[in-house]
């Protein structure tokens, strides 16, 4: 309910106040509200300590505050972006690299699973799809507060693609789109619904959802990773967007093995990206806790799969 009210207020202010003032106010509010988010801040700090065990307490505290500030900026994005056309966003606010990976994958005629992490605002890349007239749907996680989800999805819908909740109906729609050669966008790094797989992540077992990989295997689609990072500077609405080469999927015919192994590959691919931008990684839940936060001493799942195949 609170998020719905905040988004409504930000949308109203967006037409009156300068953009810089909106972001500055959101950052100040996040800083002043840190004591109210102490439990969330501690969880974020714990995540950062797993990623950067060599960082000092002061460094970890600063980075945790930056994550909360980035979350505040994300909600300002949600209020601002619907009023900017996809073409203007692409031309004036996105600095895109690796676009050929996406265009080459499109020319193949296969479906594409575009997957990324909660770094800065991953949804700005969706604006690029709309500007390039690439039809797509996005699968998003269910939230406990339906009004929160409704308000966020209303802002997201203005980017030019359909956002589907990851229910049985939503997954079936996404699967059909992939089998018809379409594009499905999905985040891979937060397992709020449970049912994910424990894979290596920064030297320990962490649980991540397998939806992106499972959809790709079932639809015989490509998996194309990407990430978007907010640029430092006075204009907060500037992002570097990088499309990466398609993930080389292991396809042995053993769906459980393939799903877990490819999810592990995805986590390994994003490790250095998340390490570099950990202060922008907006995940407050611990991915390690569901796997009892135990060290990963076994070989990587792909090595297991290679041994099983031989």
Secondary structure, 3 states (H helix, E strand, C coil): CHHHHHHHHHHHHHCCCCHHHHHHHHHHHHHHCHHHHHHHHHHHHHHHHHHCCCCCHHHHHHHHHHHHHHHHHHHHHHHHHCCCCHHHHHHHCEEEECHHHHHHHHHCCCCEEEEECCECCCCHHHHHHHHCCCCEEEEECCCCCHHHHHHHHHHHHCCCCEEEECCHHHHHHHHHHHHCCCEEEEECCCCCCCCCEEEEECCEEEEECCHHHHHHHHHCCEEEEEEEEECCCCCCCCEEEEEEEECCCCCCCCHHHHHHHHHHHHHHHHHHHHHHCHHHECCCCCCCHHHCCCECCCCCHHHHHHHHHC
